[in-house]
Amino acid sequence: MQDASKNPAVMPWPEFLKQLQGRHASLLAFAYDWWLYNTPLVERIRQLVPPPARILEVGTATGAIAVLLAAHGYEVEGIDTDPDVIESARAFATRFHVGCRFEVADGFDLSRYAGQFDVAFSAGVIEHFPPERAVQMLEEKARSARSVLAVVPTWYALRNDPLTGASGARPMRLRELKALFRAAGLGVVRGFGYGTPDGWFSPVYRWLLPGALQWLLQNRYSYACSIGCFGRPALVTRCRADGR
């Protein structure tokens, strides 16, 4: 769901996904690495909205996260604007014998899904659009679901990735992601980071720092590979905080 029309240098999304999967020896190897990396994301969804629940993934890409969530007992629908991406995601789900639906739809117009889901989320999507468009997509997610989740890569993840330029992704810090949520009328229930960036500091981070300091670096300084926000409409969030 990249905004490739305004940047001809951006690689077409199906080709980008093909190269992403091509880094692995097999589809199973890709799935294993992708699921292993995104386990913190899936666990946070399970904690905040336990199954069974209805989940909409906006910009489903390979379909790997949707398939994993469906395997955990969620009713999942993944959407993308590109029919080739949708067909690839359907084939992926079939390979793993998991039932989830994939449809061609636009994340900037979710009127057909209004009020149908418990969670609407995206992973690796809104960073491909300028801030005002990212806010619009968050607003559309809130139109379709009670809760909204977005995950984006950080500068640490993008700086050494040869596909960064071709993907058109822009890095964000957690405070910037939270600001987008607030601009979309969403109260932030939980912000989080996961994944250890490569570099000289990573062994120190992994083995020498206590968990509380790791949490501080992830959540205050966005020292992670991915950052995410889980939010709900601000009025609902305020009422729950006030006990009403």
VENRA-V151700 format. One record per pair of residues at least 12 apart in sequence whose C-alpha atoms are under 7 Angstrom apart, sorted by the first residue. I is the first residue (numbers start at 1). J is the second residue. If there is no record, write none. Layout:
BEGIN
i:I j:J
i:I j:J
END
This chain:
BEGIN
i:1 j:59
i:1 j:80
i:1 j:81
i:1 j:125
i:2 j:128
i:3 j:128
i:3 j:129
i:9 j:166
i:10 j:166
i:10 j:167
i:10 j:168
i:11 j:166
i:11 j:167
i:14 j:84
i:14 j:85
i:17 j:62
i:31 j:64
i:40 j:194
i:51 j:73
i:51 j:74
i:52 j:73
i:52 j:74
i:53 j:74
i:53 j:75
i:53 j:118
i:54 j:74
i:54 j:75
i:54 j:76
i:54 j:117
i:54 j:118
i:54 j:119
i:55 j:74
i:55 j:75
i:55 j:76
i:55 j:77
i:55 j:117
i:55 j:118
i:55 j:119
i:55 j:120
i:56 j:76
i:56 j:77
i:56 j:78
i:56 j:117
i:56 j:119
i:56 j:120
i:56 j:121
i:57 j:77
i:57 j:78
i:57 j:79
i:57 j:120
i:57 j:121
i:57 j:122
i:58 j:78
i:58 j:79
i:58 j:80
i:58 j:107
i:58 j:121
i:58 j:122
i:59 j:79
i:59 j:80
i:59 j:122
i:59 j:125
i:60 j:78
i:60 j:79
i:60 j:80
i:61 j:85
i:61 j:89
i:62 j:88
i:62 j:89
i:63 j:89
i:63 j:92
i:66 j:78
i:67 j:93
i:67 j:98
i:67 j:100
i:70 j:98
i:70 j:99
i:70 j:100
i:71 j:98
i:75 j:100
i:76 j:100
i:76 j:101
i:77 j:100
i:77 j:101
i:77 j:102
i:78 j:101
i:78 j:102
i:78 j:103
i:79 j:102
i:79 j:103
i:79 j:104
i:79 j:105
i:80 j:103
i:80 j:104
i:80 j:105
i:80 j:106
i:81 j:104
i:81 j:105
i:81 j:106
i:82 j:104
i:83 j:104
i:86 j:102
i:86 j:103
i:86 j:104
i:90 j:102
i:107 j:137
i:108 j:136
i:108 j:137
i:108 j:140
i:109 j:140
i:110 j:140
i:110 j:144
i:113 j:144
i:114 j:143
i:114 j:144
i:115 j:143
i:115 j:144
i:115 j:145
i:116 j:144
i:116 j:145
i:117 j:144
i:117 j:145
i:117 j:146
i:118 j:145
i:118 j:146
i:118 j:147
i:119 j:145
i:119 j:146
i:119 j:147
i:119 j:148
i:120 j:141
i:120 j:144
i:120 j:145
i:120 j:147
i:120 j:148
i:120 j:149
i:121 j:148
i:121 j:149
i:121 j:150
i:122 j:149
i:122 j:150
i:122 j:151
i:123 j:150
i:123 j:151
i:123 j:152
i:124 j:151
i:124 j:152
i:124 j:153
i:127 j:152
i:127 j:169
i:127 j:170
i:127 j:171
i:128 j:168
i:128 j:169
i:128 j:170
i:135 j:180
i:135 j:183
i:135 j:184
i:138 j:181
i:138 j:184
i:139 j:184
i:146 j:232
i:147 j:231
i:147 j:232
i:148 j:230
i:148 j:231
i:148 j:232
i:149 j:229
i:149 j:230
i:149 j:231
i:150 j:228
i:150 j:229
i:150 j:230
i:151 j:226
i:151 j:227
i:151 j:228
i:151 j:229
i:152 j:226
i:152 j:227
i:152 j:228
i:153 j:171
i:153 j:225
i:153 j:226
i:153 j:227
i:154 j:171
i:154 j:172
i:154 j:173
i:154 j:224
i:154 j:225
i:154 j:226
i:154 j:227
i:155 j:171
i:155 j:172
i:156 j:197
i:156 j:224
i:156 j:225
i:157 j:197
i:157 j:225
i:158 j:171
i:173 j:222
i:174 j:219
i:174 j:222
i:174 j:227
i:178 j:229
i:185 j:233
i:185 j:234
i:186 j:231
i:186 j:232
i:186 j:233
i:186 j:234
i:187 j:231
i:187 j:232
i:187 j:233
i:187 j:234
i:187 j:237
i:188 j:229
i:188 j:230
i:188 j:231
i:188 j:232
i:189 j:230
i:189 j:231
i:190 j:229
i:190 j:230
i:190 j:231
i:191 j:228
i:191 j:229
i:191 j:230
i:192 j:219
i:192 j:227
i:192 j:228
i:192 j:229
i:193 j:218
i:193 j:219
i:193 j:222
i:193 j:224
i:193 j:226
i:193 j:227
i:193 j:228
i:194 j:224
i:194 j:225
i:194 j:226
i:194 j:227
i:195 j:224
i:195 j:225
i:195 j:226
i:196 j:224
i:196 j:225
i:197 j:224
i:197 j:225
END
